[in-house]
Amino acid sequence: MITQAVKSAAIGSDFKILKDIHEESKNIAIYQRSTQTLNQELEQLMDYDIEFRSKGSVSEIIQALQNYFDIDELTVPVFFEDVINLLKKFEELTKANSFRIFLAVVDSNMCRRFHTDINYLRLLCTYVGQGTLWLPDTAVDWKAYTAHVGNEQIVKDKELIQQVDAGDVTILKGALYPNAKPIMHRSPSIEETAEERLLLRIDINQSLDNLS
């Protein structure tokens, strides 16, 4: 849940808001949306031990997805098309031609510490469960972060911690984006409560020199 307006964040209910990630002043873009039409299929998916990883061109990943989801008991055409659509939109946004994708039901805290990614741009969508936590630039003690201390020292004010809602599409700016201040974020704590998340993550799979 976004608790306040943040200058470094582009947030809106139109998919076009994600393009604002390329603005110098923005390091996170969030497309807020309803995924109600996916609810029935998401319930099915949570009954399976989903863990899909692939890399390559969009067409290669789509083929790999089709092969992976070729399960007689699992019919999720709307979800499948949603993932493909997000992959294609990310291709348009980044102008890249090779990607890495991770789609899984996870039950661990994954990245516990607030951190920045050493990448260009990353797409995240938590279809089920708690979304990614992130910090406005004003809430970050960068000296504490570079000193490799914990979240208690990194976060200046806990009240400023923001969280993406389930279903929303998020683009995170990483340290490799030219002239960028990358977004500070971490995974939600779910191990303690035995929660699960259905998480989609897409990164580019090439050097910045090869971006068109």
URVEN-V580548 format. One record per residue. N is the residue number from 0. PHI is phi in whole degrees, -180 to 180 (999 if undefined). Layout:
# URVEN-V580548
N&PHI, N&PHI
This chain:
# URVEN-V580548
0&999, 1&-86, 2&-94, 3&-163, 4&-73, 5&-127, 6&-61, 7&-86, 8&-116, 9&-105, 10&-133, 11&-168, 12&-101, 13&-117, 14&-56, 15&-62, 16&-61, 17&-65, 18&-65, 19&-68, 20&-62, 21&-79, 22&-73, 23&-60, 24&-82, 25&-108, 26&-127, 27&-150, 28&-130, 29&-129, 30&-95, 31&-86, 32&-149, 33&-97, 34&-115, 35&-59, 36&-67, 37&-95, 38&-55, 39&-63, 40&-72, 41&-64, 42&-61, 43&-63, 44&-61, 45&-70, 46&-87, 47&-112, 48&-87, 49&-74, 50&-154, 51&-117, 52&-133, 53&-159, 54&-150, 55&136, 56&-73, 57&-59, 58&-64, 59&-67, 60&-68, 61&-60, 62&-63, 63&-64, 64&-63, 65&-60, 66&-65, 67&-67, 68&-90, 69&-80, 70&-118, 71&-58, 72&-80, 73&-111, 74&-122, 75&-134, 76&-65, 77&-69, 78&-63, 79&-57, 80&-67, 81&-66, 82&-63, 83&-62, 84&-62, 85&-65, 86&-63, 87&-68, 88&-66, 89&-68, 90&-62, 91&-63, 92&-70, 93&-96, 94&63, 95&-87, 96&-125, 97&-144, 98&-138, 99&-119, 100&-128, 101&-133, 102&-134, 103&-159, 104&-88, 105&-117, 106&-129, 107&-111, 108&-76, 109&56, 110&-92, 111&-78, 112&-94, 113&-61, 114&-156, 115&-113, 116&-92, 117&-93, 118&-152, 119&-91, 120&-138, 121&-135, 122&-103, 123&-129, 124&-145, 125&-93, 126&-70, 127&-134, 128&99, 129&-73, 130&-86, 131&-66, 132&-93, 133&-147, 134&-122, 135&-62, 136&-56, 137&-70, 138&-96, 139&-104, 140&-95, 141&-68, 142&-65, 143&-65, 144&-63, 145&-70, 146&-85, 147&62, 148&-94, 149&-87, 150&-60, 151&-59, 152&-89, 153&-70, 154&-87, 155&-70, 156&-145, 157&-60, 158&-67, 159&-92, 160&-65, 161&-108, 162&-142, 163&-76, 164&-78, 165&-59, 166&93, 167&-69, 168&-103, 169&-123, 170&-112, 171&-106, 172&-89, 173&-101, 174&-68, 175&-88, 176&-71, 177&-56, 178&56, 179&-108, 180&-100, 181&-64, 182&-78, 183&-90, 184&-154, 185&-158, 186&-78, 187&-72, 188&-84, 189&-125, 190&-62, 191&-64, 192&-111, 193&58, 194&-83, 195&-130, 196&-131, 197&-105, 198&-115, 199&-114, 200&-133, 201&-130, 202&-125, 203&-80, 204&-123, 205&-157, 206&-74, 207&-65, 208&-64, 209&-95, 210&-74, 211&-81
